[in-house]
Amino acid sequence: MTQVRWDKVLKLLTVVAVVGLVTWFALKPPVKVAWLPVTKFVRLGLDLRGGVHVVLQAVDTPEAKVTPEAMKRVISILEERINRFGVTEPVIQQQGSRRVIVEIAGVKDPDEVVRTLIKTAYLEFKTEGGEVIVTGRDLKEAREALDPQANKPEVDLTFNPVGAKKFADATTANVNRRIGIYLDGQMIQNPVVQEPITNGRARITGYATLEEAHRIAVLLQSGALPVKLEVLEKRTVGPTLGADSLHKSLYAGAVGLLAILLFMVLYYRVPGLIADFSLTVYALLVLFIFTALKVTMTLPGIAGYILSLAMAVDANIIIFERLKEELRAGKTLRAAIDDGFKRAFVAIFDANLTTVIAALVLYYFGTGPIKGFAVTLTIGIAVSMFTAITMTRWLLHLVAGTGLVKNPKLYGA
């Protein structure tokens, strides 16, 4: 008769209690703690949360005509600006030959979007006589910073080699004279040149906050728009799915997940119960990663999450089928667990690797929600590999080590 190992029983109960407590905190946290992996802290996309919808029209000017190449440059600059501002999964698409649609989730002020993301931000340095020395085209880098002495926000500029030479020549010729700094045609600074500046660096001060300095740095870094844009429409939009559709989607997902959990327990018995426990850990880990990485969850992202969950279940099924084969061959429980995992690993790894490759291709060539699907799928697969290969195996050994469950029938054999 196998002796019960109460130390391992205590360890198993401790693990179950800890996971149960974390799950309870995740579902109903008593206080709002930013690091808790709960769904209320996961960013939602435009289709689930709503946001801002802006329609832009490119127009011809004497200085610049609208061309297909110019429109491609416009979209590229808008994407760079929005991404550098930390906005995730925006929708930026061309409509016709001259229109651009911009949709950003979680933003409620359309005027702020237009003001901070779609303005020109054209930089010029001018002498007292009005001669333009360098412009934003001569910039290599613009970055917000804090003045180490005054501890006030500023924008540090670094010019490219051509711009650095122009700036060095101009400051050398204008010592004790003023060189004005103009942004969008308005003077924002008019400092006196104390000495020649030959290192190709300059700075703009006078900002109230570091966020304001960051906004200007982003606009300068991304460069001026090649053509003039007019705002045809700007409005706040609600979730495209609607609250009722979202509720039904979540309800359907919950029913499907419950069916999977029941199937695993009824068909695989003890290993199925362990797999369900590992899936709970998997769900918590994935939500924590989503929160930590500030992933924006859209409907395609939810689909990627659910698909990775299904692959995690599939990995457990492969492992348990191998485990049953080893038990039927007459091996001991511990040996069957080790050999079953070894035989299943190659098939699980190959299946997950090919899926990750497909996700990377989607991320590289896709845009907006498609990238979100690829990100959530990749994260989910990485975590599922851990829970299926490591967590489930450790738990099976722990259960086997307790001596409570030794009958092969309880393992589906």
C-alpha positions in Angstrom: 0.0 0.0 0.0 1.4 3.4 -1.0 2.1 5.7 1.8 0.5 9.2 1.5 3.1 12.0 1.3 1.5 14.7 3.4 4.2 17.2 2.6 3.4 17.0 -1.1 -0.3 17.1 -0.3 0.3 20.4 1.6 2.3 21.8 -1.3 -0.5 20.9 -3.7 -3.1 22.5 -1.6 -1.0 25.6 -1.2 -0.6 25.9 -5.0 -4.4 25.5 -5.5 -5.1 28.1 -2.8 -2.7 30.7 -4.2 -4.0 30.3 -7.7 -7.6 30.5 -6.4 -6.8 33.7 -4.5 -5.1 35.3 -7.4 -8.1 34.4 -9.6 -10.5 35.9 -7.1 -8.5 39.1 -7.0 -8.4 39.2 -10.8 -12.2 38.9 -11.1 -13.2 41.1 -8.1 -10.2 43.2 -6.9 -11.0 44.9 -3.6 -8.9 47.9 -4.7 -7.7 49.2 -8.0 -4.1 48.1 -8.2 -2.4 48.9 -11.6 -0.3 45.8 -11.7 -3.1 43.3 -11.2 -3.8 41.3 -14.4 -7.5 42.0 -14.5 -9.5 42.7 -17.6 -10.5 46.2 -16.5 -6.8 47.2 -16.9 -6.5 45.8 -20.4 -6.7 48.5 -23.1 -9.6 48.0 -25.4 -9.6 48.8 -29.1 -11.9 51.0 -31.2 -14.3 48.1 -31.9 -14.8 47.4 -28.1 -14.2 50.8 -26.5 -14.9 53.5 -29.0 -12.6 56.5 -29.8 -12.1 59.2 -32.3 -12.8 59.2 -36.1 -11.1 61.8 -38.3 -11.4 62.2 -42.1 -8.6 64.2 -43.8 -8.6 65.6 -47.3 -5.3 66.3 -49.2 -5.5 69.5 -51.2 -3.2 71.0 -53.9 -1.2 74.1 -53.1 1.2 76.2 -55.2 4.1 74.6 -53.3 3.0 71.0 -53.4 0.6 69.0 -55.5 -1.2 65.8 -54.4 0.4 62.7 -55.9 0.2 59.0 -55.1 3.8 59.2 -53.7 2.8 62.2 -51.5 -0.2 60.3 -50.1 2.0 57.3 -49.2 4.3 59.7 -47.4 1.4 61.3 -45.6 0.2 57.9 -44.3 3.7 57.0 -43.3 4.2 60.2 -41.3 0.8 59.9 -39.6 1.6 56.3 -38.6 5.0 57.4 -37.2 3.6 60.3 -35.2 0.7 58.2 -33.7 3.0 55.3 -32.9 5.6 57.6 -31.2 2.8 59.1 -29.1 2.2 55.7 -27.6 -1.2 55.1 -29.3 -1.6 51.4 -30.0 -3.4 49.8 -33.0 -4.6 52.9 -34.7 -6.6 52.6 -38.0 -5.0 54.7 -40.7 -6.2 54.0 -44.2 -6.4 55.8 -47.5 -9.8 56.3 -49.1 -9.8 57.2 -52.7 -6.9 59.2 -54.1 -6.9 62.1 -51.6 -8.7 61.1 -48.3 -7.2 59.5 -45.2 -9.2 58.1 -42.4 -7.7 58.1 -38.9 -9.3 56.1 -36.0 -7.8 56.0 -32.5 -9.2 54.0 -29.6 -9.8 55.4 -26.1 -9.5 59.1 -27.1 -12.6 61.3 -26.5 -11.4 64.7 -27.9 -11.3 64.9 -31.7 -9.8 68.4 -31.5 -6.9 67.1 -29.5 -6.1 64.4 -32.1 -6.1 67.0 -34.9 -4.0 69.5 -32.8 -1.4 67.0 -31.7 -1.1 64.5 -34.5 -2.0 66.2 -37.7 -0.3 69.6 -37.5 2.7 70.6 -39.6 5.3 71.4 -36.9 7.7 73.1 -39.4 10.9 74.2 -37.7 13.1 77.1 -38.8 16.2 78.8 -37.4 16.4 82.4 -38.7 19.0 85.2 -38.4 18.0 88.8 -37.4 17.8 89.6 -41.1 15.3 86.8 -41.7 17.7 84.4 -43.4 16.8 80.8 -42.8 19.7 78.9 -41.5 18.4 75.4 -40.9 15.0 73.8 -41.0 13.4 70.6 -39.8 14.7 68.8 -42.9 18.2 69.2 -41.4 17.2 67.4 -38.2 18.7 64.0 -37.2 16.9 63.7 -33.9 14.5 65.6 -31.6 14.0 64.3 -28.1 12.3 65.7 -25.0 14.5 66.1 -21.8 14.8 67.9 -18.5 17.3 70.7 -18.1 19.8 69.2 -15.6 20.3 72.6 -13.9 16.8 74.2 -14.0 14.9 70.8 -14.0 12.5 72.3 -16.7 11.3 70.5 -19.8 13.1 71.1 -23.1 13.5 69.7 -26.6 17.1 68.6 -27.5 17.9 68.8 -31.2 20.6 67.0 -33.1 21.3 68.1 -36.7 22.5 65.8 -39.4 26.0 66.4 -40.9 24.7 69.0 -43.4 22.6 70.8 -40.9 25.4 70.7 -38.3 27.8 72.5 -40.7 25.1 75.1 -41.6 24.4 75.7 -37.9 28.1 76.0 -37.1 28.7 78.5 -39.9 25.7 80.6 -38.9 26.5 80.7 -35.2 30.1 81.6 -36.0 29.0 84.5 -38.1 26.3 85.7 -35.6 28.1 85.8 -32.3 26.4 88.3 -29.9 23.4 88.4 -32.3 20.0 86.7 -32.0 18.9 83.6 -33.9 15.2 83.1 -33.8 13.6 79.6 -33.5 10.3 79.4 -35.3 7.7 76.6 -35.1 4.9 76.7 -37.7 5.9 80.3 -38.5 5.7 81.6 -34.9 8.7 82.6 -33.0 9.1 80.5 -29.8 12.6 81.6 -28.9 15.0 84.3 -29.8 18.3 83.6 -28.0 21.6 85.4 -28.3 24.5 83.4 -29.7 27.2 83.5 -27.0 29.7 81.4 -28.9 29.9 79.3 -32.0 28.0 76.0 -31.8 30.0 73.4 -33.7 28.7 70.1 -32.3 25.4 70.2 -34.3 23.2 70.4 -31.2 20.6 72.9 -30.0 17.8 73.0 -27.5 14.3 74.6 -27.2 13.1 75.5 -23.8 10.0 77.2 -22.3 7.6 74.2 -22.1 5.2 73.9 -19.2 5.3 70.1 -19.1 7.4 67.2 -20.3 4.4 65.9 -22.2 4.2 69.1 -24.2 7.9 68.8 -25.0 7.4 65.2 -26.0 4.6 66.2 -28.4 6.8 68.8 -30.1 9.7 66.4 -30.3 7.5 63.8 -32.0 6.2 66.3 -34.5 9.6 67.6 -35.3 11.1 64.1 -35.6 8.4 62.8 -37.9 8.9 65.8 -40.3 6.6 68.0 -42.1 3.7 66.7 -44.1 4.4 66.8 -47.9 1.0 68.2 -48.8 -1.7 70.3 -47.0 -4.4 68.4 -45.2 -7.9 69.7 -44.4 -10.1 68.2 -41.8 -13.4 67.1 -43.4 -14.8 65.3 -40.4 -13.9 64.8 -36.7 -16.1 63.0 -34.2 -16.2 60.7 -31.3 -17.5 57.2 -32.1 -18.9 54.4 -29.9 -17.8 50.8 -30.0 -18.4 49.4 -33.5 -19.6 46.1 -32.1 -22.0 47.6 -29.6 -22.4 46.6 -26.0 -25.0 43.9 -26.8 -22.7 42.2 -29.4 -19.7 42.4 -27.0 -21.8 40.8 -24.2 -22.9 38.0 -26.5 -19.4 37.4 -27.7 -18.1 37.1 -24.1 -21.0 34.9 -23.2 -20.3 32.5 -26.1 -16.7 32.4 -25.2 -17.5 31.6 -21.5 -19.8 28.8 -22.6 -17.3 27.3 -24.9 -14.5 27.5 -22.3 -16.8 25.8 -19.7 -17.5 23.0 -22.2 -13.8 22.4 -22.8 -13.1 22.3 -19.0 -15.9 19.7 -18.4 -14.7 17.6 -21.4 -11.2 17.5 -20.1 -12.3 16.3 -16.6 -14.8 13.8 -17.9 -12.6 12.2 -20.5 -9.1 12.5 -19.0 -10.1 12.5 -15.3 -7.2 13.5 -13.0 -5.0 14.8 -15.9 -8.0 16.7 -17.2 -8.5 18.4 -13.9 -4.8 19.3 -13.8 -5.1 20.6 -17.4 -8.0 22.8 -16.3 -6.0 24.2 -13.4 -3.1 24.9 -15.8 -5.4 26.7 -18.2 -6.5 29.0 -15.3 -2.9 29.8 -14.7 -2.4 30.3 -18.4 -5.3 32.8 -18.5 -4.0 34.8 -15.6 -0.4 34.9 -17.0 -1.6 36.1 -20.4 -3.8 38.8 -19.0 -0.9 39.9 -16.8 1.4 40.2 -19.8 -1.3 42.1 -21.8 -1.5 44.5 -18.9 2.2 44.9 -18.5 2.9 45.4 -22.2 -0.2 47.6 -22.6 -1.6 45.5 -25.4 -4.7 46.9 -27.0 -7.4 44.3 -27.1 -9.7 44.2 -30.2 -12.1 41.6 -31.4 -9.4 40.0 -33.6 -7.1 40.1 -30.5 -9.7 38.2 -28.5 -9.9 35.7 -31.3 -6.1 35.3 -31.1 -6.3 34.8 -27.4 -9.0 32.2 -27.7 -7.1 30.4 -30.5 -4.0 30.2 -28.3 -6.2 28.8 -25.5 -7.4 26.1 -27.8 -3.9 25.3 -28.8 -3.0 25.0 -25.1 -5.8 22.5 -24.7 -4.6 20.7 -27.8 -1.1 20.3 -26.3 -2.5 18.8 -23.1 -4.6 16.3 -25.2 -1.5 15.2 -27.1 0.4 14.8 -23.8 -2.4 12.8 -22.0 -2.9 10.5 -25.0 0.8 9.7 -24.8 0.5 9.2 -21.1 -2.3 6.7 -21.5 -0.2 4.7 -24.0 2.7 4.5 -21.6 0.5 3.4 -18.8 -1.1 0.7 -20.9 2.4 -0.5 -21.8 2.8 -1.3 -18.1 5.1 1.5 -17.0 5.0 3.1 -13.6 3.1 6.4 -13.2 6.2 8.5 -12.9 7.9 6.8 -15.9 4.7 7.1 -17.9 4.5 10.9 -17.2 8.2 11.5 -18.2 8.0 9.3 -21.4 4.6 10.7 -22.3 5.9 14.3 -22.2 9.1 13.4 -24.1 7.1 11.7 -26.9 4.6 14.6 -27.1 7.1 17.5 -27.0 8.2 17.3 -30.7 4.6 17.3 -32.0 3.6 20.2 -29.7 6.7 22.2 -30.5 6.3 21.8 -34.3 2.6 22.8 -34.2 3.3 25.9 -32.1 6.3 26.9 -34.1 4.5 26.9 -37.4 1.6 28.9 -35.8 4.1 31.5 -34.5 5.7 31.8 -37.9 2.3 32.5 -39.4 1.6 35.1 -36.6 4.9 36.9 -37.4 4.0 37.1 -41.1 0.6 38.6 -40.2 2.3 41.1 -37.8 4.9 42.1 -40.4 2.5 42.6 -43.3 -0.7 43.4 -41.5 -2.0 46.7 -40.0 -4.1 47.7 -37.0 -6.3 44.9 -35.7 -4.5 42.2 -37.8 -1.3 43.1 -35.9 -3.3 42.9 -32.6 -4.4 39.4 -33.6 -0.8 38.4 -34.3 0.5 39.8 -31.0 -2.1 38.2 -28.8 -1.7 34.9 -30.6 2.1 34.9 -30.2 1.9 35.8 -26.5 -0.7 33.1 -25.9 1.3 30.4 -27.6 4.4 31.3 -25.7 2.6 31.1 -22.4 0.7 27.9 -23.4 4.0 26.2 -24.1 5.1 27.0 -20.5 1.8 25.9 -18.9 1.5 22.7 -21.0 5.1 21.5 -20.9 6.2 22.8 -17.6 3.2 23.6 -15.3 1.2 20.5 -16.2 4.1 18.2 -15.9 5.1 19.6 -12.5 1.6 19.2 -11.3 1.2 15.7 -12.5 4.4 14.7 -10.7 3.2 16.5 -7.6 -0.1 14.6 -7.7 1.6 11.3 -8.3 4.0 12.0 -5.5 1.3 12.5 -2.9 0.3 8.8 -3.2 -3.4 9.7 -3.2 -4.1 8.9 -6.9 -2.3 5.8 -8.2 -5.0 3.9 -10.1 -4.3 4.0 -13.9 -8.0 4.2 -14.6 -8.1 7.7 -12.9 -5.6 8.8 -15.6 -7.8 7.6 -18.5 -5.9 4.3 -19.1 
